[in-house]
Amino acid sequence: MANDTVAQFQTAIQQDSSLKEQLNAAAADFEAASKIAKEHGYDLSADEIRKALTQESNEDLAQAVNPGVEPRQQLT
């Protein structure tokens, strides 16, 4: 299932600084990110990566912007 693969890939990114650097260099180039994912054994299309990145919940986005405050709420 693509969602499981995406979750596994996200975990790998958090644990592998080299992989994280490669993806940061790819920036918003989802085709390049897909190629990097495949090089690391994750069969993800550019569209799957794009969808995973754009489907972050408001709470996830609030946590990224304001990580130290509980409860995390959407900033308006």
N, C-alpha and C positions, 0 to 999 in steps of 0.2 A: 504494500500500500504506500502511496506517495507520501502521505502524512507521516508515517513511521519513518520513512527514509529521510524526510525533511528534518524530523526531530533528531534522528541519529546524526545527520550532517551538522545540525546546529550544535550538538554536544561536541562533535569532533572539532568544530571551529573554536569553541571555548577552550578546549584542551590543547590545541596545537597552534602555537603562535606563528609558525611558518605558514600554515594554511590560512590563518587570519590575515597575515600580511599579504598573501597572494590575492585574497578576495578584496581586501582594501584597495589594492592596486587596480583591480578590475572595476572598482566603483560601481556604477549603475549599468555596467555592460553585462546583462544577464546571460548572453551567449558565452562570454568568457567565464563567467561564474559557473555555468553548466559544464563547460569543458574542464575546469578545475575540479569540480565535484566528481566528474567521471574519472579523472586521473587518480582520485583518491578512493575510487570504488563505489561511488554513490551515483545511481542512475537517475539523475534529475534533469528535466528539460529546463530551458531558459524560462518558459512560461510557469512551470511549477515553482521555480525560485522566485520569480517576480510575484506570484500570488502569495507565497509564504511571507514575503517581506511586506506586502501591502495589506495583509490581513491581520496585522497586529491590532489587538484590542486597544481601546482607549486607555484602559488600566495599564497595559503594557507600555504604551507610549508615555503615560504619566510617570511610570516608574523609571523609564529611561531618562526623562527630563528632570525628575525630582526624586532621586533614589533614596534619600535619607528620611523622608517624612511618611509616617503611617497615619491613617490609612491613605493609600495612594488614590487620588481622585483626578479626574480629567481637569487640566488647567484650562481656564477659558480666558 
